[in-house]
Amino acid sequence: MCDSTQNGSYDENLHIASIFVVFVGSAAGILLPLLPEFILKNNISSYKEVLLKNLTFYCKWFGSGVILATSLVHLLFEAFNTLSPNCINLTYEPLSPLIVLGSLVIVLVIDFCLARLMYRKRLKAEQTIRDSNVIDDGREQEEKNEADLKRIQKIQAHTDIIIIESGIVFHSVIVGLTLGVATEPGFIALFIAIVFHQACDGLAIGSRMAELSYKGKRLQQVIMIVSYALITPIGIAIGIGVKHNFDPAKVSTQLAIGILDSIASGVLLYGAIVDVLAKECFGTGGPTGKPGLLEASNMDVASAFGALLLGAGIMSLLGHWA
Ligand SMILES: [Zn+2]
């Protein structure tokens, strides 16, 4: 980013149009995996039900690949580049990986504390069952512990998604800003790439949301959807507003973007590997509490990894532009 000088022609109308197109792309991406949930509420034929459940499955694995590639190919690369010694004069040169390490450890600690709380609740619940000898009193306590456990499990699953969305949202602002200040030649290619970029990232968040129940948390779900759909258009609008004053090579801009990129990269790297892949593959208590892919048929495992590679591949290709 530090050596990018933009001297080409700038079509403001096209930039304003891009705000709306990117909004539609982002909204479509995040809403698509949530469709089955809304449609399945109505009575539909079993054929359609199978189709929709397959859609959820493929979206989820495709989305996992997208998150992995976003954390490594997009954020980590951009963070390293922006804070590279070629761009900025740093006393401590490996600053970017240091911040990635820091943010990864902080997210690990938060996630671990929640998991430990859940583990202790479970131990307590099991102990109560052993002690109770099916006395009514024990049964009541058991139900209470079970409810507590479910509540913490839900908090953890919802925290996981917020962590992933916050990493992606940060990258989305920068992507929007880049498009807002972009000039010809290159604007059209960047524009098309960003529409797909936002649709894929939206699909990744939407498919994680589809796994969870948002009963009693509808407002939170709506805020997450709306803020994701709006974040890149806002970035573009800011870019259009500051295009004459925006100098990506300025040291303070470099430092701010590089540091925030590094934080988002660490957050998303943890989210991609621990919250998404480890839980989904090895079944260490994913959002649904299901055993992950370990019990799935060979065909399902092959389909899951196929979709994962496709998501990671498409997002890696888009990394060429944004
Ligand atoms: Zn990107």
py3Dmol code that shows the C-alpha trace and the ligand (Angstrom):
import py3Dmol

protein = """\
ATOM      1  CA  MET A   1       0.000   0.000   0.000  1.00  0.00           C
ATOM      2  CA  CYS A   2       2.863   2.386   0.783  1.00  0.00           C
ATOM      3  CA  ASP A   3       4.025   2.744  -2.815  1.00  0.00           C
ATOM      4  CA  SER A   4       0.568   3.147  -4.355  1.00  0.00           C
ATOM      5  CA  THR A   5       0.358   6.436  -6.145  1.00  0.00           C
ATOM      6  CA  GLN A   6      -3.031   7.190  -7.687  1.00  0.00           C
ATOM      7  CA  ASN A   7      -2.976   9.615 -10.565  1.00  0.00           C
ATOM      8  CA  GLY A   8      -5.587   8.148 -12.930  1.00  0.00           C
ATOM      9  CA  SER A   9      -9.034   9.476 -13.837  1.00  0.00           C
ATOM     10  CA  TYR A  10     -11.761   9.411 -11.173  1.00  0.00           C
ATOM     11  CA  ASP A  11     -15.433   8.878 -12.069  1.00  0.00           C
ATOM     12  CA  GLU A  12     -17.426  10.028  -9.051  1.00  0.00           C
ATOM     13  CA  ASN A  13     -20.788   8.744 -10.375  1.00  0.00           C
ATOM     14  CA  LEU A  14     -19.362   5.266 -10.789  1.00  0.00           C
ATOM     15  CA  HIS A  15     -17.992   5.412  -7.240  1.00  0.00           C
ATOM     16  CA  ILE A  16     -21.396   6.446  -5.876  1.00  0.00           C
ATOM     17  CA  ALA A  17     -23.065   3.618  -7.832  1.00  0.00           C
ATOM     18  CA  SER A  18     -20.544   1.199  -6.323  1.00  0.00           C
ATOM     19  CA  ILE A  19     -21.838   2.062  -2.830  1.00  0.00           C
ATOM     20  CA  PHE A  20     -25.246   0.573  -3.703  1.00  0.00           C
ATOM     21  CA  VAL A  21     -23.936  -2.409  -5.643  1.00  0.00           C
ATOM     22  CA  VAL A  22     -21.543  -3.382  -2.836  1.00  0.00           C
ATOM     23  CA  PHE A  23     -24.376  -2.987  -0.320  1.00  0.00           C
ATOM     24  CA  VAL A  24     -26.566  -5.411  -2.316  1.00  0.00           C
ATOM     25  CA  GLY A  25     -23.641  -7.874  -2.670  1.00  0.00           C
ATOM     26  CA  SER A  26     -22.879  -7.773   1.079  1.00  0.00           C
ATOM     27  CA  ALA A  27     -26.549  -8.104   2.076  1.00  0.00           C
ATOM     28  CA  ALA A  28     -27.147 -10.977  -0.362  1.00  0.00           C
ATOM     29  CA  GLY A  29     -24.060 -12.809   0.979  1.00  0.00           C
ATOM     30  CA  ILE A  30     -24.994 -12.604   4.650  1.00  0.00           C
ATOM     31  CA  LEU A  31     -28.717 -13.339   4.069  1.00  0.00           C
ATOM     32  CA  LEU A  32     -28.380 -16.344   1.733  1.00  0.00           C
ATOM     33  CA  PRO A  33     -27.387 -18.882   4.450  1.00  0.00           C
ATOM     34  CA  LEU A  34     -30.187 -17.562   6.685  1.00  0.00           C
ATOM     35  CA  LEU A  35     -32.861 -18.256   4.028  1.00  0.00           C
ATOM     36  CA  PRO A  36     -33.454 -21.920   4.944  1.00  0.00           C
ATOM     37  CA  GLU A  37     -34.252 -20.920   8.530  1.00  0.00           C
ATOM     38  CA  PHE A  38     -36.999 -18.571   7.352  1.00  0.00           C
ATOM     39  CA  ILE A  39     -38.329 -20.830   4.598  1.00  0.00           C
ATOM     40  CA  LEU A  40     -38.292 -23.992   6.747  1.00  0.00           C
ATOM     41  CA  LYS A  41     -40.720 -22.342   9.140  1.00  0.00           C
ATOM     42  CA  ASN A  42     -43.415 -22.880   6.500  1.00  0.00           C
ATOM     43  CA  ASN A  43     -44.475 -26.335   5.434  1.00  0.00           C
ATOM     44  CA  ILE A  44     -42.528 -27.327   2.377  1.00  0.00           C
ATOM     45  CA  SER A  45     -41.989 -30.533   0.469  1.00  0.00           C
ATOM     46  CA  SER A  46     -39.327 -32.886   1.811  1.00  0.00           C
ATOM     47  CA  TYR A  47     -37.385 -32.505  -1.451  1.00  0.00           C
ATOM     48  CA  LYS A  48     -37.017 -28.764  -0.849  1.00  0.00           C
ATOM     49  CA  GLU A  49     -36.138 -29.379   2.784  1.00  0.00           C
ATOM     50  CA  VAL A  50     -33.234 -31.648   1.781  1.00  0.00           C
ATOM     51  CA  LEU A  51     -32.102 -29.033  -0.746  1.00  0.00           C
ATOM     52  CA  LEU A  52     -32.140 -26.245   1.831  1.00  0.00           C
ATOM     53  CA  LYS A  53     -30.313 -28.327   4.443  1.00  0.00           C
ATOM     54  CA  ASN A  54     -27.645 -29.067   1.830  1.00  0.00           C
ATOM     55  CA  LEU A  55     -27.390 -25.349   1.110  1.00  0.00           C
ATOM     56  CA  THR A  56     -26.717 -24.674   4.811  1.00  0.00           C
ATOM     57  CA  PHE A  57     -24.076 -27.422   4.910  1.00  0.00           C
ATOM     58  CA  TYR A  58     -22.200 -26.214   1.818  1.00  0.00           C
ATOM     59  CA  CYS A  59     -22.449 -22.534   2.830  1.00  0.00           C
ATOM     60  CA  LYS A  60     -20.953 -23.390   6.226  1.00  0.00           C
ATOM     61  CA  TRP A  61     -17.911 -25.201   4.824  1.00  0.00           C
ATOM     62  CA  PHE A  62     -17.422 -22.737   1.987  1.00  0.00           C
ATOM     63  CA  GLY A  63     -17.619 -19.952   4.600  1.00  0.00           C
ATOM     64  CA  SER A  64     -14.997 -21.684   6.787  1.00  0.00           C
ATOM     65  CA  GLY A  65     -12.580 -21.632   3.834  1.00  0.00           C
ATOM     66  CA  VAL A  66     -13.393 -17.960   3.235  1.00  0.00           C
ATOM     67  CA  ILE A  67     -12.610 -17.043   6.876  1.00  0.00           C
ATOM     68  CA  LEU A  68      -9.313 -18.956   6.794  1.00  0.00           C
ATOM     69  CA  ALA A  69      -8.219 -17.233   3.567  1.00  0.00           C
ATOM     70  CA  THR A  70      -9.400 -13.808   4.782  1.00  0.00           C
ATOM     71  CA  SER A  71      -7.260 -14.130   7.923  1.00  0.00           C
ATOM     72  CA  LEU A  72      -4.115 -15.290   6.093  1.00  0.00           C
ATOM     73  CA  VAL A  73      -4.178 -14.154   2.447  1.00  0.00           C
ATOM     74  CA  HIS A  74      -5.960 -10.841   3.046  1.00  0.00           C
ATOM     75  CA  LEU A  75      -5.338  -9.537   6.564  1.00  0.00           C
ATOM     76  CA  LEU A  76      -1.984 -11.085   7.475  1.00  0.00           C
ATOM     77  CA  PHE A  77      -0.498 -10.184   4.100  1.00  0.00           C
ATOM     78  CA  GLU A  78      -1.791  -6.619   4.264  1.00  0.00           C
ATOM     79  CA  ALA A  79      -0.622  -6.222   7.874  1.00  0.00           C
ATOM     80  CA  PHE A  80       2.916  -7.458   7.069  1.00  0.00           C
ATOM     81  CA  ASN A  81       3.064  -5.285   3.946  1.00  0.00           C
ATOM     82  CA  THR A  82       1.849  -2.104   5.608  1.00  0.00           C
ATOM     83  CA  LEU A  83       4.231  -2.391   8.551  1.00  0.00           C
ATOM     84  CA  SER A  84       7.164  -3.624   6.464  1.00  0.00           C
ATOM     85  CA  PRO A  85      10.553  -1.918   6.851  1.00  0.00           C
ATOM     86  CA  ASN A  86      10.236  -0.816   3.190  1.00  0.00           C
ATOM     87  CA  CYS A  87       7.188   1.276   4.057  1.00  0.00           C
ATOM     88  CA  ILE A  88       7.810   2.539   7.534  1.00  0.00           C
ATOM     89  CA  ASN A  89      10.811   3.095   9.742  1.00  0.00           C
ATOM     90  CA  LEU A  90      10.282   0.982  12.842  1.00  0.00           C
ATOM     91  CA  THR A  91      12.595   0.537  15.816  1.00  0.00           C
ATOM     92  CA  TYR A  92      11.104  -2.906  16.336  1.00  0.00           C
ATOM     93  CA  GLU A  93      10.745  -4.339  12.845  1.00  0.00           C
ATOM     94  CA  PRO A  94       8.598  -7.449  13.461  1.00  0.00           C
ATOM     95  CA  LEU A  95       5.860  -5.204  14.934  1.00  0.00           C
ATOM     96  CA  SER A  96       3.070  -6.704  12.832  1.00  0.00           C
ATOM     97  CA  PRO A  97       3.580 -10.360  13.879  1.00  0.00           C
ATOM     98  CA  LEU A  98       3.997  -9.172  17.475  1.00  0.00           C
ATOM     99  CA  ILE A  99       0.547  -7.529  17.394  1.00  0.00           C
ATOM    100  CA  VAL A 100      -0.958 -10.584  15.663  1.00  0.00           C
ATOM    101  CA  LEU A 101       0.494 -12.714  18.479  1.00  0.00           C
ATOM    102  CA  GLY A 102      -0.897 -10.364  21.133  1.00  0.00           C
ATOM    103  CA  SER A 103      -4.427 -10.235  19.740  1.00  0.00           C
ATOM    104  CA  LEU A 104      -4.447 -14.007  19.218  1.00  0.00           C
ATOM    105  CA  VAL A 105      -3.462 -14.598  22.866  1.00  0.00           C
ATOM    106  CA  ILE A 106      -6.103 -12.143  24.156  1.00  0.00           C
ATOM    107  CA  VAL A 107      -8.872 -13.873  22.185  1.00  0.00           C
ATOM    108  CA  LEU A 108      -7.556 -17.253  23.387  1.00  0.00           C
ATOM    109  CA  VAL A 109      -7.758 -16.128  27.031  1.00  0.00           C
ATOM    110  CA  ILE A 110     -11.350 -14.863  26.621  1.00  0.00           C
ATOM    111  CA  ASP A 111     -12.439 -18.029  24.822  1.00  0.00           C
ATOM    112  CA  PHE A 112     -10.632 -20.239  27.349  1.00  0.00           C
ATOM    113  CA  CYS A 113     -12.256 -18.540  30.351  1.00  0.00           C
ATOM    114  CA  LEU A 114     -15.710 -19.173  28.878  1.00  0.00           C
ATOM    115  CA  ALA A 115     -14.850 -22.796  28.053  1.00  0.00           C
ATOM    116  CA  ARG A 116     -13.459 -23.347  31.581  1.00  0.00           C
ATOM    117  CA  LEU A 117     -16.618 -21.922  33.118  1.00  0.00           C
ATOM    118  CA  MET A 118     -18.643 -24.309  30.982  1.00  0.00           C
ATOM    119  CA  TYR A 119     -16.441 -27.272  31.929  1.00  0.00           C
ATOM    120  CA  ARG A 120     -16.805 -26.554  35.656  1.00  0.00           C
ATOM    121  CA  LYS A 121     -20.577 -26.205  35.340  1.00  0.00           C
ATOM    122  CA  ARG A 122     -20.683 -29.564  33.578  1.00  0.00           C
ATOM    123  CA  LEU A 123     -18.568 -31.256  36.281  1.00  0.00           C
ATOM    124  CA  LYS A 124     -20.857 -29.804  38.937  1.00  0.00           C
ATOM    125  CA  ALA A 125     -23.939 -31.005  37.068  1.00  0.00           C
ATOM    126  CA  GLU A 126     -22.510 -34.530  36.780  1.00  0.00           C
ATOM    127  CA  GLN A 127     -21.610 -34.563  40.467  1.00  0.00           C
ATOM    128  CA  THR A 128     -25.171 -33.519  41.356  1.00  0.00           C
ATOM    129  CA  ILE A 129     -26.588 -36.360  39.287  1.00  0.00           C
ATOM    130  CA  ARG A 130     -24.297 -38.878  41.042  1.00  0.00           C
ATOM    131  CA  ASP A 131     -25.164 -37.527  44.492  1.00  0.00           C
ATOM    132  CA  SER A 132     -28.891 -37.206  43.933  1.00  0.00           C
ATOM    133  CA  ASN A 133     -29.790 -40.920  43.464  1.00  0.00           C
ATOM    134  CA  VAL A 134     -32.830 -39.747  41.528  1.00  0.00           C
ATOM    135  CA  ILE A 135     -34.300 -37.864  44.465  1.00  0.00           C
ATOM    136  CA  ASP A 136     -36.704 -35.118  43.334  1.00  0.00           C
ATOM    137  CA  ASP A 137     -34.508 -32.482  44.918  1.00  0.00           C
ATOM    138  CA  GLY A 138     -31.528 -33.664  42.881  1.00  0.00           C
ATOM    139  CA  ARG A 139     -33.547 -33.666  39.687  1.00  0.00           C
ATOM    140  CA  GLU A 140     -34.474 -30.024  40.233  1.00  0.00           C
ATOM    141  CA  GLN A 141     -30.825 -29.074  40.788  1.00  0.00           C
ATOM    142  CA  GLU A 142     -29.839 -31.121  37.753  1.00  0.00           C
ATOM    143  CA  GLU A 143     -32.286 -29.184  35.573  1.00  0.00           C
ATOM    144  CA  LYS A 144     -31.007 -25.905  36.937  1.00  0.00           C
ATOM    145  CA  ASN A 145     -27.389 -26.874  36.183  1.00  0.00           C
ATOM    146  CA  GLU A 146     -28.365 -28.048  32.718  1.00  0.00           C
ATOM    147  CA  ALA A 147     -30.036 -24.690  32.037  1.00  0.00           C
ATOM    148  CA  ASP A 148     -26.937 -22.848  33.318  1.00  0.00           C
ATOM    149  CA  LEU A 149     -24.736 -24.958  31.090  1.00  0.00           C
ATOM    150  CA  LYS A 150     -26.861 -24.257  28.018  1.00  0.00           C
ATOM    151  CA  ARG A 151     -26.801 -20.546  28.790  1.00  0.00           C
ATOM    152  CA  ILE A 152     -22.984 -20.405  28.988  1.00  0.00           C
ATOM    153  CA  GLN A 153     -22.660 -22.582  25.876  1.00  0.00           C
ATOM    154  CA  LYS A 154     -24.901 -20.108  24.039  1.00  0.00           C
ATOM    155  CA  ILE A 155     -22.858 -17.130  25.275  1.00  0.00           C
ATOM    156  CA  GLN A 156     -19.671 -18.818  24.052  1.00  0.00           C
ATOM    157  CA  ALA A 157     -21.121 -19.644  20.629  1.00  0.00           C
ATOM    158  CA  HIS A 158     -22.428 -16.092  20.185  1.00  0.00           C
ATOM    159  CA  THR A 159     -19.080 -14.639  21.326  1.00  0.00           C
ATOM    160  CA  ASP A 160     -17.303 -16.765  18.698  1.00  0.00           C
ATOM    161  CA  ILE A 161     -19.393 -15.217  15.920  1.00  0.00           C
ATOM    162  CA  ILE A 162     -18.943 -11.681  17.224  1.00  0.00           C
ATOM    163  CA  ILE A 163     -15.165 -12.278  17.239  1.00  0.00           C
ATOM    164  CA  ILE A 164     -15.264 -13.479  13.627  1.00  0.00           C
ATOM    165  CA  GLU A 165     -17.546 -10.670  12.472  1.00  0.00           C
ATOM    166  CA  SER A 166     -15.427  -7.979  14.135  1.00  0.00           C
ATOM    167  CA  GLY A 167     -12.306  -9.216  12.316  1.00  0.00           C
ATOM    168  CA  ILE A 168     -14.110  -9.296   8.977  1.00  0.00           C
ATOM    169  CA  VAL A 169     -15.855  -5.951   9.530  1.00  0.00           C
ATOM    170  CA  PHE A 170     -12.558  -4.189  10.108  1.00  0.00           C
ATOM    171  CA  HIS A 171     -11.149  -5.554   6.863  1.00  0.00           C
ATOM    172  CA  SER A 172     -14.383  -4.520   5.092  1.00  0.00           C
ATOM    173  CA  VAL A 173     -13.945  -0.837   6.044  1.00  0.00           C
ATOM    174  CA  ILE A 174     -10.423  -0.789   4.627  1.00  0.00           C
ATOM    175  CA  VAL A 175     -11.587  -2.574   1.469  1.00  0.00           C
ATOM    176  CA  GLY A 176     -14.354   0.042   1.047  1.00  0.00           C
ATOM    177  CA  LEU A 177     -11.925   2.890   1.660  1.00  0.00           C
ATOM    178  CA  THR A 178      -9.555   1.457  -0.959  1.00  0.00           C
ATOM    179  CA  LEU A 179     -12.391   1.336  -3.501  1.00  0.00           C
ATOM    180  CA  GLY A 180     -13.551   4.847  -2.575  1.00  0.00           C
ATOM    181  CA  VAL A 181     -10.166   6.375  -3.426  1.00  0.00           C
ATOM    182  CA  ALA A 182      -9.324   4.065  -6.366  1.00  0.00           C
ATOM    183  CA  THR A 183      -8.810   5.579  -9.817  1.00  0.00           C
ATOM    184  CA  GLU A 184      -8.722   4.202 -13.355  1.00  0.00           C
ATOM    185  CA  PRO A 185      -7.116   2.003 -14.533  1.00  0.00           C
ATOM    186  CA  GLY A 186      -7.942  -0.719 -12.064  1.00  0.00           C
ATOM    187  CA  PHE A 187     -11.129   0.626 -10.530  1.00  0.00           C
ATOM    188  CA  ILE A 188     -13.533  -1.671 -12.418  1.00  0.00           C
ATOM    189  CA  ALA A 189     -11.528  -4.828 -11.625  1.00  0.00           C
ATOM    190  CA  LEU A 190     -11.300  -3.794  -7.966  1.00  0.00           C
ATOM    191  CA  PHE A 191     -15.026  -2.993  -7.900  1.00  0.00           C
ATOM    192  CA  ILE A 192     -16.040  -6.427  -9.279  1.00  0.00           C
ATOM    193  CA  ALA A 193     -13.583  -8.197  -6.958  1.00  0.00           C
ATOM    194  CA  ILE A 194     -14.954  -6.321  -3.927  1.00  0.00           C
ATOM    195  CA  VAL A 195     -18.584  -7.229  -4.695  1.00  0.00           C
ATOM    196  CA  PHE A 196     -17.575 -10.929  -4.653  1.00  0.00           C
ATOM    197  CA  HIS A 197     -15.250 -10.345  -1.688  1.00  0.00           C
ATOM    198  CA  GLN A 198     -18.137  -8.932   0.384  1.00  0.00           C
ATOM    199  CA  ALA A 199     -20.606 -11.583  -0.780  1.00  0.00           C
ATOM    200  CA  CYS A 200     -18.165 -14.356   0.269  1.00  0.00           C
ATOM    201  CA  ASP A 201     -17.345 -12.809   3.648  1.00  0.00           C
ATOM    202  CA  GLY A 202     -21.069 -12.206   4.234  1.00  0.00           C
ATOM    203  CA  LEU A 203     -21.790 -15.815   3.410  1.00  0.00           C
ATOM    204  CA  ALA A 204     -19.159 -16.877   5.948  1.00  0.00           C
ATOM    205  CA  ILE A 205     -20.760 -14.842   8.755  1.00  0.00           C
ATOM    206  CA  GLY A 206     -24.329 -15.726   7.704  1.00  0.00           C
ATOM    207  CA  SER A 207     -23.606 -19.446   7.698  1.00  0.00           C
ATOM    208  CA  ARG A 208     -22.191 -19.249  11.253  1.00  0.00           C
ATOM    209  CA  MET A 209     -25.317 -17.355  12.322  1.00  0.00           C
ATOM    210  CA  ALA A 210     -27.585 -19.949  10.714  1.00  0.00           C
ATOM    211  CA  GLU A 211     -26.160 -22.544  13.134  1.00  0.00           C
ATOM    212  CA  LEU A 212     -27.350 -20.674  16.189  1.00  0.00           C
ATOM    213  CA  SER A 213     -30.687 -19.815  17.688  1.00  0.00           C
ATOM    214  CA  TYR A 214     -31.319 -16.086  17.927  1.00  0.00           C
ATOM    215  CA  LYS A 215     -34.551 -16.483  19.846  1.00  0.00           C
ATOM    216  CA  GLY A 216     -34.707 -13.548  22.242  1.00  0.00           C
ATOM    217  CA  LYS A 217     -31.652 -12.077  20.496  1.00  0.00           C
ATOM    218  CA  ARG A 218     -33.285 -10.918  17.262  1.00  0.00           C
ATOM    219  CA  LEU A 219     -32.106  -7.353  17.747  1.00  0.00           C
ATOM    220  CA  GLN A 220     -28.502  -8.530  18.059  1.00  0.00           C
ATOM    221  CA  GLN A 221     -28.889 -10.587  14.876  1.00  0.00           C
ATOM    222  CA  VAL A 222     -30.403  -7.650  12.955  1.00  0.00           C
ATOM    223  CA  ILE A 223     -27.609  -5.323  14.157  1.00  0.00           C
ATOM    224  CA  MET A 224     -24.973  -7.847  13.032  1.00  0.00           C
ATOM    225  CA  ILE A 225     -26.580  -8.220   9.579  1.00  0.00           C
ATOM    226  CA  VAL A 226     -27.161  -4.500   9.024  1.00  0.00           C
ATOM    227  CA  SER A 227     -23.723  -3.443  10.267  1.00  0.00           C
ATOM    228  CA  TYR A 228     -22.034  -5.978   8.003  1.00  0.00           C
ATOM    229  CA  ALA A 229     -24.092  -4.943   4.950  1.00  0.00           C
ATOM    230  CA  LEU A 230     -23.390  -1.235   5.577  1.00  0.00           C
ATOM    231  CA  ILE A 231     -19.739  -1.324   6.607  1.00  0.00           C
ATOM    232  CA  THR A 232     -18.110  -1.481   3.147  1.00  0.00           C
ATOM    233  CA  PRO A 233     -20.517   1.099   1.605  1.00  0.00           C
ATOM    234  CA  ILE A 234     -19.590   3.387   4.551  1.00  0.00           C
ATOM    235  CA  GLY A 235     -15.900   2.774   3.798  1.00  0.00           C
ATOM    236  CA  ILE A 236     -16.487   3.670   0.124  1.00  0.00           C
ATOM    237  CA  ALA A 237     -18.376   6.847   1.109  1.00  0.00           C
ATOM    238  CA  ILE A 238     -15.517   7.885   3.424  1.00  0.00           C
ATOM    239  CA  GLY A 239     -13.081   7.176   0.586  1.00  0.00           C
ATOM    240  CA  ILE A 240     -15.069   9.376  -1.815  1.00  0.00           C
ATOM    241  CA  GLY A 241     -15.182  12.122   0.829  1.00  0.00           C
ATOM    242  CA  VAL A 242     -11.440  12.132   1.598  1.00  0.00           C
ATOM    243  CA  LYS A 243     -10.090  11.189  -1.858  1.00  0.00           C
ATOM    244  CA  HIS A 244      -8.229  14.482  -2.325  1.00  0.00           C
ATOM    245  CA  ASN A 245      -6.641  14.435   1.105  1.00  0.00           C
ATOM    246  CA  PHE A 246      -6.112  10.700   1.459  1.00  0.00           C
ATOM    247  CA  ASP A 247      -2.469   9.742   1.232  1.00  0.00           C
ATOM    248  CA  PRO A 248      -1.968   6.036   1.918  1.00  0.00           C
ATOM    249  CA  ALA A 249       1.787   6.594   2.061  1.00  0.00           C
ATOM    250  CA  LYS A 250       1.531   8.932   5.075  1.00  0.00           C
ATOM    251  CA  VAL A 251       3.312   7.372   8.068  1.00  0.00           C
ATOM    252  CA  SER A 252       0.402   7.877  10.495  1.00  0.00           C
ATOM    253  CA  THR A 253      -2.052   6.262   8.008  1.00  0.00           C
ATOM    254  CA  GLN A 254       0.349   3.363   7.461  1.00  0.00           C
ATOM    255  CA  LEU A 255       0.793   2.856  11.183  1.00  0.00           C
ATOM    256  CA  ALA A 256      -2.949   3.013  11.961  1.00  0.00           C
ATOM    257  CA  ILE A 257      -3.952   0.632   9.157  1.00  0.00           C
ATOM    258  CA  GLY A 258      -1.031  -1.717   9.852  1.00  0.00           C
ATOM    259  CA  ILE A 259      -1.758  -1.997  13.578  1.00  0.00           C
ATOM    260  CA  LEU A 260      -5.520  -2.491  13.097  1.00  0.00           C
ATOM    261  CA  ASP A 261      -4.876  -5.014  10.300  1.00  0.00           C
ATOM    262  CA  SER A 262      -2.593  -6.974  12.609  1.00  0.00           C
ATOM    263  CA  ILE A 263      -5.167  -7.009  15.429  1.00  0.00           C
ATOM    264  CA  ALA A 264      -7.932  -8.153  13.032  1.00  0.00           C
ATOM    265  CA  SER A 265      -5.622 -10.772  11.553  1.00  0.00           C
ATOM    266  CA  GLY A 266      -4.869 -12.345  14.956  1.00  0.00           C
ATOM    267  CA  VAL A 267      -8.535 -12.306  15.935  1.00  0.00           C
ATOM    268  CA  LEU A 268      -9.625 -13.904  12.692  1.00  0.00           C
ATOM    269  CA  LEU A 269      -6.769 -16.421  12.608  1.00  0.00           C
ATOM    270  CA  TYR A 270      -7.855 -17.709  16.018  1.00  0.00           C
ATOM    271  CA  GLY A 271     -11.509 -17.615  14.929  1.00  0.00           C
ATOM    272  CA  ALA A 272     -10.777 -19.526  11.720  1.00  0.00           C
ATOM    273  CA  ILE A 273      -8.618 -22.268  13.198  1.00  0.00           C
ATOM    274  CA  VAL A 274     -10.007 -22.801  16.700  1.00  0.00           C
ATOM    275  CA  ASP A 275     -13.631 -21.641  16.629  1.00  0.00           C
ATOM    276  CA  VAL A 276     -14.441 -22.818  13.149  1.00  0.00           C
ATOM    277  CA  LEU A 277     -12.170 -25.586  11.869  1.00  0.00           C
ATOM    278  CA  ALA A 278     -11.198 -27.388  15.079  1.00  0.00           C
ATOM    279  CA  LYS A 279     -14.764 -27.353  16.405  1.00  0.00           C
ATOM    280  CA  GLU A 280     -16.348 -28.332  13.107  1.00  0.00           C
ATOM    281  CA  CYS A 281     -13.865 -31.085  12.263  1.00  0.00           C
ATOM    282  CA  PHE A 282     -13.073 -32.601  15.639  1.00  0.00           C
ATOM    283  CA  GLY A 283     -16.357 -31.788  17.326  1.00  0.00           C
ATOM    284  CA  THR A 284     -14.987 -30.105  20.423  1.00  0.00           C
ATOM    285  CA  GLY A 285     -18.366 -28.605  21.221  1.00  0.00           C
ATOM    286  CA  GLY A 286     -19.234 -26.497  18.203  1.00  0.00           C
ATOM    287  CA  PRO A 287     -22.189 -24.091  18.311  1.00  0.00           C
ATOM    288  CA  THR A 288     -24.659 -26.938  17.885  1.00  0.00           C
ATOM    289  CA  GLY A 289     -22.831 -29.317  20.238  1.00  0.00           C
ATOM    290  CA  LYS A 290     -22.785 -31.919  17.444  1.00  0.00           C
ATOM    291  CA  PRO A 291     -19.781 -34.233  17.015  1.00  0.00           C
ATOM    292  CA  GLY A 292     -18.397 -32.391  13.997  1.00  0.00           C
ATOM    293  CA  LEU A 293     -17.233 -34.307  10.962  1.00  0.00           C
ATOM    294  CA  LEU A 294     -15.947 -37.314  12.924  1.00  0.00           C
ATOM    295  CA  GLU A 295     -19.268 -39.143  12.624  1.00  0.00           C
ATOM    296  CA  ALA A 296     -20.105 -37.977   9.100  1.00  0.00           C
ATOM    297  CA  SER A 297     -20.124 -40.276   6.075  1.00  0.00           C
ATOM    298  CA  ASN A 298     -17.092 -40.352   3.745  1.00  0.00           C
ATOM    299  CA  MET A 299     -19.173 -38.574   1.118  1.00  0.00           C
ATOM    300  CA  ASP A 300     -20.050 -35.759   3.528  1.00  0.00           C
ATOM    301  CA  VAL A 301     -16.406 -35.413   4.624  1.00  0.00           C
ATOM    302  CA  ALA A 302     -15.298 -35.170   0.979  1.00  0.00           C
ATOM    303  CA  SER A 303     -18.048 -32.598   0.234  1.00  0.00           C
ATOM    304  CA  ALA A 304     -17.130 -30.554   3.322  1.00  0.00           C
ATOM    305  CA  PHE A 305     -13.431 -30.388   2.426  1.00  0.00           C
ATOM    306  CA  GLY A 306     -14.315 -29.700  -1.211  1.00  0.00           C
ATOM    307  CA  ALA A 307     -16.464 -26.719  -0.176  1.00  0.00           C
ATOM    308  CA  LEU A 308     -13.740 -25.569   2.270  1.00  0.00           C
ATOM    309  CA  LEU A 309     -11.099 -25.604  -0.483  1.00  0.00           C
ATOM    310  CA  LEU A 310     -13.441 -23.841  -2.912  1.00  0.00           C
ATOM    311  CA  GLY A 311     -14.140 -21.050  -0.383  1.00  0.00           C
ATOM    312  CA  ALA A 312     -10.445 -20.679   0.486  1.00  0.00           C
ATOM    313  CA  GLY A 313      -9.503 -20.816  -3.218  1.00  0.00           C
ATOM    314  CA  ILE A 314     -11.966 -18.139  -4.369  1.00  0.00           C
ATOM    315  CA  MET A 315     -11.045 -15.857  -1.473  1.00  0.00           C
ATOM    316  CA  SER A 316      -7.309 -16.384  -2.169  1.00  0.00           C
ATOM    317  CA  LEU A 317      -7.925 -15.433  -5.821  1.00  0.00           C
ATOM    318  CA  LEU A 318      -9.774 -12.263  -4.717  1.00  0.00           C
ATOM    319  CA  GLY A 319      -6.750 -11.477  -2.522  1.00  0.00           C
ATOM    320  CA  HIS A 320      -5.025 -10.433  -5.772  1.00  0.00           C
ATOM    321  CA  TRP A 321      -7.213  -7.293  -5.855  1.00  0.00           C
ATOM    322  CA  ALA A 322      -8.479  -6.586  -2.326  1.00  0.00           C
TER     323      ALA A 322
END
"""
ligand_1 = """\
1
ZN
Zn -9.660 -8.750 1.315
"""
view = py3Dmol.view(width=600, height=400)
view.addModel(protein, "pdb")
view.setStyle({"model": 0}, {"cartoon": {"style": "trace"}})
view.addModel(ligand_1, "xyz")
view.setStyle({"model": 1}, {"stick": {}})
view.zoomTo()
view.show()
